[in-house]
């Protein structure tokens, strides 16, 4: 397992690295947000341990950019001295899977990493048959999505992150069925996901940004107040 640590306090980064390597994990370290993103692109780690207050690019921005990436979708642990409920919600909304406040014990850090790695990370699509709707072709074998954005136009490829793809496939497989936020989180993050269910709103927003027309953000993904979301691709 490859773990990326993005932490600007060098003594803390060094401590984390020693603890992880003692457990047999491969570990790389960055001391600012920009370098962290470059290492993520190069190494595609399984886990990212991410400080919130980073030079050059803060941890929330790094987290959001990782979640938008079509590359490997890692588990992300926020490690920060900010411990208020609002800060935790911001972290989960940006895409964090876990939130460990400073100061922390090395034993708890390792236990949290192990717990993260026990979570299933991706939906499985056993038949691998493409799913076709009036405007979409969703291919689970190739993990590709084609959408027709204009009437009588050709379908164009849409680049989705792994979580965005799984989320779209989950809903499109059962059109007009209303899924709660927790049901969707469990589907794309695993049944043992621990986090704020409102983080699903962030995933839905990013998915809508990629597949829905600007003039109608609920064209394909409907919001059901106080419940959740559904997929509905009615013909034009």
HELIX and SHEET records of a PDB file:
HELIX    1   1 UNK A   10  UNK A   22  1                                  13    
HELIX    2   2 UNK A   33  UNK A   43  1                                  11    
HELIX    3   3 UNK A   59  UNK A   68  1                                  10    
HELIX    4   4 UNK A   85  UNK A   94  1                                  10    
HELIX    5   5 UNK A  106  UNK A  117  1                                  12    
HELIX    6   6 UNK A  162  UNK A  172  1                                  11    
HELIX    7   7 UNK A  181  UNK A  189  1                                   9    
HELIX    8   8 UNK A  199  UNK A  211  1                                  13    
SHEET    1   A 5 UNK A  26  UNK A  30  0                                        
SHEET    2   A 5 UNK A   2  UNK A   6  1                                        
SHEET    3   A 5 UNK A  47  UNK A  51  1                                        
SHEET    4   A 5 UNK A  75  UNK A  80  1                                        
SHEET    5   A 5 UNK A  98  UNK A 101  1                                        
SHEET    1   B 4 UNK A 131  UNK A 132  0                                        
SHEET    2   B 4 UNK A 136  UNK A 139 -1                                        
SHEET    3   B 4 UNK A 144  UNK A 147 -1                                        
SHEET    4   B 4 UNK A 156  UNK A 158 -1                                        
SHEET    1   C 3 UNK A 179  UNK A 180  0                                        
SHEET    2   C 3 UNK A 228  UNK A 231 -1                                        
SHEET    3   C 3 UNK A 221  UNK A 224 -1                                        
END                                                                             
